Amino acid sequence: LLWRDRRLALLLVGSFLVHTAVTLTYRAPQTVEYEMPAYVSLVLLVAVPFGQIPNLKSQISNPKAQICNLQFVICHLPFVIFIAAGLVNLTVHLPSYRALSQSRDARAYAEILLRDAPADAVILSNWHWATPMWYLQRVEGLRPDVTVKYIAPRGEPLAQTWVAAIEEYAPRRPVVVVRYFEREYSDLSYRFEPLGEAFLVRTAPRFAPPPGLTSLDVTLGERVALLGYRLETDETEPSRLLELTLAWSPVVTPTSDLALFAQLLGPDGRLWSATQDCSHPAGRLVDGEVVVERFVVYPLLHAPPDDYTLVVGAYLPTEPGAPRLTTTDGTDVVPLTTVHLRPSTLRPVTRHPTLVHFAGGPTLIGTGYDTGVPGQVRVYLHWAGPGAGAVVQLLDESGAVLGQGRVPVLERGQYATMALDLPAAPARIVLLDGDYPRRWGLLFDGPAPLPSPAPHERYVPFGDALVLVGCDWPVGALEPGTEVTLGLHFLGARPPERDYIVSTALTGLNPDGTWAWREAHDTVPALGAIPTLKWIRGSAIFDPHRLTVPGNAPPVPAVGSLVIYDHFTQAPLPPLDERLGPTVPLGTWAVASP
């Protein structure tokens, strides 16, 4: 094209580059959509070299003659490869597109808020949730007594705009907010009670539990009275959330901070879930008031299919050792109900896809390695059914057993993930039939080879949305006053339906554990270019974060950390790794003396 029609080539290449440059420098969350017109130029650039498009039909009208024409084959082979690649790409991503087309998440969110909002309420909303609520009101006539008000940015800090709107409406009408700013809202005199994923602003304490709860009559440490709960479903899959509503009341006015938790415990008594605890500072509550909590409990990705016990409890987070409050019989957890965990129906994502079928057993479809805990390698093994349950052994190069576990029985279309903590990365895997290895790949006996982990490889699932699979970090000591880049590699586990913020931080730690300094960087992934709402299953995203070491930083260790949270509610998306807390460590570096 460059030799045949330079003006056309310049037009197509130039329009693509100019539009792309403008889109990238605009730095809007809608970058993906704004870039779409540039694809027209790109498609034409791809199509033109394959010949004159109007003559394509005549070129293939005589297949036998064209097959014999070597020139035709050479000219059109790239076109065939391009079309084949497009079809493969469509096949891989079609399940995500189908899932999104069938999702009713926006309607469900809007219906819950409009249905449960008090009479004559004002719902303060961002644009993301205002539009579906307006649709339900104006088209379907749902709750015309409720006012949905869009809170637009006004040039001041956004949290300040929302605080001003709450102060304006709360004295006169019931108020519901879809955004939550913990620091700014904690300075207000109001209480923020969960209403779906939003919050009802209460100007006075509640003294009666909400209707529709399963009653409880348990007291913890003569401080917390559990009144009732509601679990939306008692059956789920690994990494798929459980939504728990819990009502409780302080027996006396708290004089120290209180925190409540919800967990899934397995038959072995181990913790098999991750969630955010609900904390309340001292002096914020009064005795006798009813507090409503919303817990989002995620079963771990590697939790085996079984029956689990959902428990709740309370503890004192600011006291030494964070002691738990106990019941009159001395237990520190209160069982609520049994939750059945069935095998996953979603194929897990992995950095190392494999296809090793064991005779009579399931198929190993992927492996993952997390090297984030010093002196240990966590190995994730992803399995697909059908296949009988069996014992799995991981071996080193010499054939010595590093660890073993058991893969569950799986039907066709079911998946399971195992996690084994080992002293080193394994080299081979065997699936046992009694005491003997099963054949694999139809022809092979003995252990099957495993891929090796990459440098700085991670595998940390966050909720059901995404997986951290790698981290690029600086080498050597950090120099005060210099910029450091932490490069995060993510894979989309499924099409996320929430907008998440990735928060990284470098923290200098004094010998007593206090902070010497801290630099944080919170942003939409990929420098703001690719919000998680645009991700689908298998999306590979590189997300760099640039942080500056203070010029006066003392020579103490600097620790990198990662947190992912909801853009609108600031609720964290927990890492599904029982070894980690709510914050994922990324590494530790020495800081050079200034």
PALO-800824 format. One record per residue (C-alpha): residue in three letters; x, y, z. Coordinates in steps of 0.5 Angstrom, whole numbers, plus 2048, in hexadecimal, padded with zeros to 3 digits. Layout:
REM PALO-800824
ALAXYZ;...
//
This chain:
REM PALO-800824
LEU800800800;LEU806805802;TRP8088047FA;ARG8028047F7;ASP7FE8097FA;ARG80280D7FF;ARG7FD812801;LEU7F880D803;ALA7FD80A807;LEU7FF81080A;LEU7F781280C;LEU7F680B80F;VAL7FC80B813;GLY7FC812815;SER7F5812817;PHE7F680B81B;LEU7FC80E81F;VAL7F9815820;HIS7F2812823;THR7F680D827;ALA7FB81382A;VAL7F581782B;THR7F181282F;LEU7F7810833;THR7F9817835;TYR7F2818837;ARG7F281383D;ALA7EB81283E;PRO7E880C841;GLN7E580B83A;THR7EB80A836;VAL7E9803833;GLU7E3806830;TYR7E680D82E;GLU7EB80882A;MET7E6804826;PRO7E5809820;ALA7ED80881F;TYR7EC80181D;VAL7E8803817;SER7EF805814;LEU7F27FF817;VAL7ED7FA814;LEU7EE7FE80D;LEU7F67FE80E;VAL7F57F680F;ALA7F17F5809;VAL7F47F9804;PRO7FA7F5803;PHE7F67EF801;GLY7F47F17FB;GLN7EE7F57F8;ILE7E87F47FC;PRO7E37F47F7;ASN7E77EF7F3;LEU7E77EA7F8;LYS7E17E67F6;SER7E47E67EF;GLN7EB7E37F1;ILE7E87DD7F5;SER7E27DC7F0;ASN7E67D67ED;PRO7E97D27F3;LYS7ED7CD7EF;ALA7F17D27EB;GLN7F27D67F1;ILE7F57D17F5;CYS7FA7CF7EF;ASN7FC7D77EF;LEU8027D77F4;GLN8027DF7F4;PHE7FA7DF7F6;VAL7FC7DA7FC;ILE8027DE7FE;CYS7FE7E57FE;HIS7F87E2801;LEU7FB7DE807;PRO7FC7E480B;PHE7F57E580A;VAL7F37DE80C;ILE7F77DE812;PHE7F47E5814;ILE7ED7E2814;ALA7EF7DC818;ALA7F27E081D;GLY7EC7E481E;LEU7E77DE81E;VAL7EC7DB824;ASN7EC7E1827;LEU7E47E2827;THR7E37DB829;VAL7E87DC82F;HIS7E47E2831;LEU7DD7E082F;PRO7DB7DE836;SER7DD7E4839;TYR7D97E8834;ARG7D37E3835;ALA7D37E483D;LEU7D37EB83C;SER7CD7EB838;GLN7C97E783D;SER7CB7EB843;ARG7C67EF846;ASP7CB7F284B;ALA7C97F984A;ARG7C17F884B;ALA7C27F4851;TYR7C67F9854;ALA7C17FF852;GLU7BB7FB854;ILE7BE7F985B;LEU7BF80185D;LEU7B980385A;ARG7B57FE85D;ASP7B87FE864;ALA7B9806864;PRO7B480986A;ALA7AE80D867;ASP7B0814864;ALA7B7812864;VAL7BD816861;ILE7C281185D;LEU7C981585C;SER7CC811856;ASN7D2811852;TRP7D081184A;HIS7D280A84A;TRP7CC80884E;ALA7C780E84D;THR7C680C846;PRO7C3805847;MET7BF80884D;TRP7BC80D849;TYR7BA808844;LEU7B6804849;GLN7B380A84B;ARG7B180D845;VAL7B0807840;GLU7AD802845;GLY7AA80784A;LEU7AE804850;ARG7AE808856;PRO7AC80F854;ASP7AC81285B;VAL7B481185B;THR7B8816858;VAL7BF814855;LYS7C481A855;TYR7CA819851;ILE7D081C855;ALA7D481F850;PRO7DC821851;ARG7DC829852;GLY7E482A852;GLU7E582985A;PRO7E782285D;LEU7E181D85B;ALA7E081B862;GLN7DF822864;THR7D982385F;TRP7D681C862;VAL7D681F869;ALA7D3825867;ALA7CE822863;ILE7CC81D86A;GLU7CC82386E;GLU7C7827869;TYR7C2821869;ALA7C381D86F;PRO7BF822874;ARG7B9822870;ARG7B981B86C;PRO7BB81486D;VAL7C2814869;VAL7C580E865;VAL7CC80E863;VAL7CF80A85E;ARG7D680C85F;TYR7DA80C865;PHE7E0810868;GLU7E280D86E;ARG7E7812871;GLU7E281886F;TYR7DC814871;SER7DF812878;ASP7DF81A87A;LEU7D781A879;SER7D281987F;TYR7CE81487A;ARG7CE80D87A;PHE7CF809873;GLU7CB803873;PRO7CC7FE86D;LEU7C67FE868;GLY7C87F9863;GLU7CF7FB861;ALA7CD803863;PHE7CC806869;LEU7C680986D;VAL7C880F871;ARG7C580F878;THR7C481587C;ALA7C3811882;PRO7C480A884;ARG7C0804883;PHE7BD801889;ALA7B97FB885;PRO7BC7F6880;PRO7BA7F6879;PRO7B57F1877;GLY7B67EA874;LEU7BC7E8878;THR7BD7E187B;SER7BD7E2883;LEU7C37E2887;ASP7C47E288F;VAL7CB7E2890;THR7D07E7894;LEU7D77E7893;GLY7DC7E9899;GLU7D67ED89C;ARG7D77F3897;VAL7D47F0890;ALA7CD7ED890;LEU7CB7EA889;LEU7C47EB887;GLY7C37E8880;TYR7C67E6879;ARG7C47E5872;LEU7C87E186D;GLU7C67E2866;THR7C87DB864;ASP7CB7D5867;GLU7CE7D2861;THR7D47D585D;GLU7DA7D3859;PRO7E17D585B;SER7E37DC85A;ARG7DC7DE859;LEU7D97E385F;LEU7D47E2864;GLU7D07E8867;LEU7CF7E886E;THR7CB7ED872;LEU7CC7ED87A;ALA7C87F187F;TRP7CB7F2886;SER7CB7F788C;PRO7D07F9891;VAL7CE7F7897;VAL7D27FD89B;THR7D4803897;PRO7DB801894;THR7E1804898;SER7E6801893;ASP7E67FF88B;LEU7E27F9889;ALA7E27F5883;LEU7DE7EF880;PHE7E07EA87B;ALA7DC7E4877;GLN7E07DE875;LEU7DF7D7872;LEU7E27D2876;GLY7E37CB872;PRO7E27C4876;ASP7E97C4877;GLY7E87CB87B;ARG7ED7CF876;LEU7EB7D6874;TRP7E97D586C;SER7E67DC86B;ALA7E87E386A;THR7E47EA86C;GLN7E57F086F;ASP7E37F1877;CYS7DF7F7879;SER7E27FB87E;HIS7DF801882;PRO7E3806886;ALA7E280788E;GLY7DC80C88F;ARG7D980B889;LEU7D380788B;VAL7CF807891;ASP7CC801895;GLY7C67FE892;GLU7C680188B;VAL7C57FC886;VAL7CB7FB881;VAL7CA7F887A;GLU7D17F5877;ARG7D17F3870;PHE7D77EE86F;VAL7D97EB868;VAL7DC7E4869;TYR7E17E1863;PRO7E27DA864;LEU7E97D9862;LEU7EB7D785B;HIS7EE7D085D;ALA7E97CE862;PRO7E77C7861;PRO7DF7C585F;ASP7DC7C4866;ASP7D77C786C;TYR7DA7CD86F;THR7D87D0876;LEU7D77D8875;VAL7D97DB87C;VAL7D97E287F;GLY7DD7E5885;ALA7DF7EB888;TYR7E67EE88A;LEU7EA7F488D;PRO7EE7F6888;THR7F27FC88C;GLU7F47F7892;PRO7FA7F3892;GLY7F97ED88E;ALA7F27EF88B;PRO7EF7EA890;ARG7E87E788E;LEU7E27E8892;THR7DF7E1894;THR7D87DE896;THR7D67DC89D;ASP7D97D589B;GLY7E07D7899;THR7DF7D7891;ASP7E27DD88D;VAL7DD7DC887;VAL7D67DB886;PRO7D47D6881;LEU7CE7D887C;THR7CC7D3877;THR7CF7CE872;VAL7D27D086B;HIS7D37CB866;LEU7D87CD861;ARG7D87C985A;PRO7DD7C8855;SER7DE7CF851;THR7DB7CF84A;LEU7E07D5848;ARG7E77D3844;PRO7EC7D6849;VAL7F17DA845;THR7F97D9846;ARG7FF7DB843;HIS8017D4842;PRO7FC7D183E;THR7FD7C983D;LEU7F97C383B;VAL7FB7BD83E;HIS7F67B783F;PHE7F77B2844;ALA7F47AB842;GLY7ED7AB846;GLY7EE7B1849;PRO7ED7B9848;THR7F17BD843;LEU7F77C2846;ILE7F57C8842;GLY7FA7CD845;THR7FF7CF84B;GLY8007D584E;TYR8067D7853;ASP8067DC859;THR80D7DE85B;GLY80B7E4860;VAL80C7E0866;PRO8137E0868;GLY8167D8868;GLN8107D5865;VAL80C7D485E;ARG8057D385E;VAL8037CF858;TYR7FC7D0855;LEU7FA7CA851;HIS7F37CB84D;TRP7EF7C584B;ALA7EA7C3846;GLY7E57BE846;PRO7E27B8845;GLY7E77B484A;ALA7E77B0850;GLY7EA7B3856;ALA7F17B1857;VAL7F87B385B;VAL7FC7B8858;GLN8047B8859;LEU8097BD857;LEU8107BB856;ASP8177BF856;GLU81C7BD850;SER81E7B7854;GLY8177B4855;ALA8177B685C;VAL8107B785F;LEU80F7BF860;GLY8087BF862;GLN8017BB861;GLY7FA7BD861;ARG7F37BA85E;VAL7EF7BC858;PRO7E87BB859;VAL7E37B7854;LEU7E17BC84F;GLU7DC7BB849;ARG7DC7BE842;GLY7DC7C5842;GLN7DE7C684A;TYR7E57C984C;ALA7E97C9852;THR7EF7CC855;MET7F47C985A;ALA7FA7CD85E;LEU8007CA861;ASP8057CE864;LEU80C7CB863;PRO8137CC865;ALA8157CD85D;ALA8127CD856;PRO8107C6854;ALA8137C384E;ARG80E7BD84D;ILE8077BB84F;VAL8047B484F;LEU7FC7B2850;LEU7FC7AB855;ASP7F87A5853;GLY7F97A285A;ASP8007A285B;TYR8027A2853;PRO8027A884F;ARG7FD7A984A;ARG7FE7A9842;TRP7FE7B083F;GLY7FD7B3838;LEU7FB7AB836;LEU8027A9835;PHE8067AB83A;ASP8087A8841;GLY80B7AB847;PRO80B7B3849;ALA8097B8845;PRO80D7BE844;LEU80B7C5847;PRO80D7CC844;SER8117D0848;PRO80F7D784C;ALA8127DD849;PRO8167E284D;HIS8117E6852;GLU80B7E2850;ARG8057E3854;TYR7FE7DF854;VAL7FA7E3859;PRO7F27E3857;PHE7EE7E9859;GLY7E77E785A;ASP7E47E4854;ALA7E67EA84F;LEU7EE7EA84E;VAL7F47E6850;LEU7FB7E9851;VAL8007E584D;GLY8077E984D;CYS80A7EF850;ASP8107F384D;TRP8147F7852;PRO81B7FB853;VAL8217F7854;GLY8267F985A;ALA8257FE85F;LEU82080485E;GLU82480B85D;PRO820811861;GLY81D81685C;THR81C811857;GLU81680E853;VAL815807854;THR81080384F;LEU80C7FD852;GLY8097F984C;LEU8037F584D;HIS8017EF848;PHE7FA7ED849;LEU7F57E8845;GLY7ED7E9845;ALA7EA7E3849;ARG7E37E5846;PRO7E07EB843;PRO7E07F0849;GLU7D97F484B;ARG7DD7F984F;ASP7E27FE84E;TYR7E87FD853;ILE7EE801855;VAL7F57FE855;SER7F980185B;THR80080085C;ALA804803861;LEU80C803864;THR80C80486B;GLY81380586F;LEU812801876;ASN81680387C;PRO8197FD880;ASP8137FE885;GLY80E7FD87F;THR80B80487E;TRP80C808878;ALA81280C876;TRP80F80E870;ARG80980C86B;GLU80880D863;ALA80280B860;HIS7FF80A859;ASP7F8809858;THR7F5809851;VAL7F180584C;PRO7F5800849;ALA7FA801843;LEU7FB808845;GLY7F3809844;ALA7F280783D;ILE7EF80083F;PRO7EA800844;THR7E87F9847;LEU7E17FA844;LYS7E47F983D;TRP7E87F283F;ILE7E57EC83D;ARG7E87E583F;GLY7EF7E483D;SER7F07EB83C;ALA7F87EC83D;ILE7F97F3840;PHE8007F6842;ASP7FF7FC847;PRO805800849;HIS80580484F;ARG80A80A850;LEU80C80C857;THR81281085A;VAL81680F860;PRO816815864;GLY81D819864;ASN81E81986B;ALA81C81186C;PRO82080E871;PRO824807870;VAL81E803872;PRO81B7FD86E;ALA8167FF869;VAL8107FA869;GLY80B7FA862;SER8047F9863;LEU7FE7F885F;VAL7F67F9860;ILE7F17F985B;TYR7EA7FC85D;ASP7E37FE85A;HIS7E4805857;PHE7DD80785A;THR7DC804861;GLN7E4803862;ALA7E27FC865;PRO7E87F8864;LEU7E97F285F;PRO7EC7ED863;PRO7F27E8861;LEU7EF7E1861;ASP7F67DF865;GLU7F57DD86C;ARG7FC7DE86D;LEU7FC7E586C;GLY7F87EB86F;PRO7F47F086C;THR7FA7F3869;VAL7FE7EF864;PRO8067F0865;LEU80A7F185F;GLY8117F1861;THR8167F5866;TRP81C7F9864;ALA8217FC868;VAL822804867;ALA829807866;SER82B80C86B;PRO82A813868;
//
